[in-house]
Amino acid sequence: MTTDGANANDRMRTDLAFRCEQCGHRWYYTRGRCPDCGEEEVTTDELGVGELLASTRVDVTPEDVRSPNRLGLVAFDDVQVIAQLDGEGVSVGDRVTFSGEHTLREGDEQTHPRLTPVATAE
Amino acid sequence: MTAFESEADRSILELGRLAAERALSDAACEPSDVASLHVGNALAGELNAQAGIANALVSRLGVEGARADRVENTSASGASAIHRGVEAIAGGADVALVVGVEKMSGGETAAVTESISRLVHEREYAQGLTLPSFAGIAADAYLDRYDVPREALATVAVKNHENAVHNQFAQFRTSVTVEEALESPVIAAPLRLFDCCSMTDGAAAVVLSREGDVSVEGVAGATGTHAVAARPDPLKITSVRTAGERAFARTACDRDDVDVACIHDAFTILELLELEELGFYDAGTAWRATQAGETALDGQLAVNPGGGLKARGHPLGATGVSQIVELVWQLRGDAPTARQVPGEPETGLAINVAGFGNNSVCTVLSG
């Protein structure tokens, strides 16, 4: 399938990355082709466990977004993601994974997992 | 240029007209001289119900017959319009008029926030990410990686506010102290209110021709990734680095020649990161230089003598043009004494950044 197909099938679940069918390269932020080999055919891949590199707590948020909105930059091996953090007790260097079902923006029809410390997720 | 203010009485077209007529007067040009009009604007359609703003300005200014276009590159629309004007001159136009204009008060705050938040990648938007979110994450990483005191970010705001006190066109002509900056409300931790630019109305304009007392030595643009997290390092803004390298490659100048710089400080952390990406300072050291006064008006590299986006204001499409106007004043020695860079500066640099580094334009001027 293409990235558009993957988006339609998986509803952009936050815990999935794209993986190139041809060379296996992974990326998270939707693009039309594999950035390494140019292949259009992709599959999806669960991100697993990553490390929190940096975080912020945003107090001034859009109307349909929680406030404060805690966000983390996480490295999942070769893929980096910024996503909502669940809970307060997570620090730079902690291991995190996507877990739970949450409404990320009011009005969303679907729920998605948030970044959660591995110990909590287990 | 016009005054930059929170809520201008004039319409977006009148702001553009006023700035353009002031620039034409300064250059001793008539509207009939204008062969090419380039309007930097980001959100006139969304916020001001003004589609076709370049064509509308043609008649307001009386430049019918000129080639005209609107240039949209979000927060860097102004510098992209300058770039387009330089290309027009290179392509044979005798006089190009560049106008940057934005009236952000034309929309409700929520509408403006929504429009700007749509700049981000769709998977970032799904998480509620906004531009301050990226700045907060970058600031957190910078403070942590280089063991930087939080006061260092506040020092940027203090410097730029102090410069704006003496800028009659600035939105915020008030000094702030480090303590006030550190006690202001949190926007995106560790960034607070005084680390962030505001919403602004205003316009700026310049006239480009083959003759003049200030020259465009080089202008160049470069793009980066759309998604910020897709970059290998949150403290690297490749578009800024590449635009700077390309601009310098088109000049006989080097970093050491630059006397004054207008840096896109939409957030205080960006002033530090951009100074490092442009090669003025090594990674992780711009904060020390700032605290040591090296980027003050009388420092070895005066940065944002007009107050920057932080205090002069940030009317998206006008910002890049206002940076060039400020540099022209500085290189001519025409700035008010209280904020004129001393020592007769000869070389100036501007960096105007779209999004959080999606697309940057660097311009080097000599006077």
Boltz contact constraints between the chains, C-beta under 6 A:
constraints:
  - contact:
      token1: [A, 29]
      token2: [B, 121]
      max_distance: 6.0
  - contact:
      token1: [A, 29]
      token2: [B, 123]
      max_distance: 6.0
  - contact:
      token1: [A, 29]
      token2: [B, 227]
      max_distance: 6.0
  - contact:
      token1: [A, 29]
      token2: [B, 230]
      max_distance: 6.0
  - contact:
      token1: [A, 54]
      token2: [B, 137]
      max_distance: 6.0
  - contact:
      token1: [A, 54]
      token2: [B, 140]
      max_distance: 6.0
  - contact:
      token1: [A, 54]
      token2: [B, 141]
      max_distance: 6.0
  - contact:
      token1: [A, 55]
      token2: [B, 140]
      max_distance: 6.0
  - contact:
      token1: [A, 56]
      token2: [B, 136]
      max_distance: 6.0
  - contact:
      token1: [A, 56]
      token2: [B, 137]
      max_distance: 6.0
  - contact:
      token1: [A, 56]
      token2: [B, 140]
      max_distance: 6.0
  - contact:
      token1: [A, 56]
      token2: [B, 188]
      max_distance: 6.0
  - contact:
      token1: [A, 56]
      token2: [B, 189]
      max_distance: 6.0
  - contact:
      token1: [A, 57]
      token2: [B, 189]
      max_distance: 6.0
  - contact:
      token1: [A, 58]
      token2: [B, 133]
      max_distance: 6.0
  - contact:
      token1: [A, 58]
      token2: [B, 188]
      max_distance: 6.0
  - contact:
      token1: [A, 59]
      token2: [B, 186]
      max_distance: 6.0
  - contact:
      token1: [A, 60]
      token2: [B, 187]
      max_distance: 6.0
  - contact:
      token1: [A, 61]
      token2: [B, 128]
      max_distance: 6.0
  - contact:
      token1: [A, 62]
      token2: [B, 113]
      max_distance: 6.0
  - contact:
      token1: [A, 62]
      token2: [B, 117]
      max_distance: 6.0
  - contact:
      token1: [A, 63]
      token2: [B, 110]
      max_distance: 6.0
  - contact:
      token1: [A, 65]
      token2: [B, 128]
      max_distance: 6.0
  - contact:
      token1: [A, 69]
      token2: [B, 128]
      max_distance: 6.0
  - contact:
      token1: [A, 71]
      token2: [B, 133]
      max_distance: 6.0
  - contact:
      token1: [A, 73]
      token2: [B, 137]
      max_distance: 6.0
  - contact:
      token1: [A, 73]
      token2: [B, 229]
      max_distance: 6.0
  - contact:
      token1: [A, 73]
      token2: [B, 234]
      max_distance: 6.0
  - contact:
      token1: [A, 80]
      token2: [B, 229]
      max_distance: 6.0
  - contact:
      token1: [A, 81]
      token2: [B, 229]
      max_distance: 6.0
  - contact:
      token1: [A, 82]
      token2: [B, 229]
      max_distance: 6.0
  - contact:
      token1: [A, 83]
      token2: [B, 127]
      max_distance: 6.0
  - contact:
      token1: [A, 84]
      token2: [B, 127]
      max_distance: 6.0
  - contact:
      token1: [A, 104]
      token2: [B, 126]
      max_distance: 6.0
  - contact:
      token1: [A, 104]
      token2: [B, 127]
      max_distance: 6.0
  - contact:
      token1: [A, 105]
      token2: [B, 128]
      max_distance: 6.0
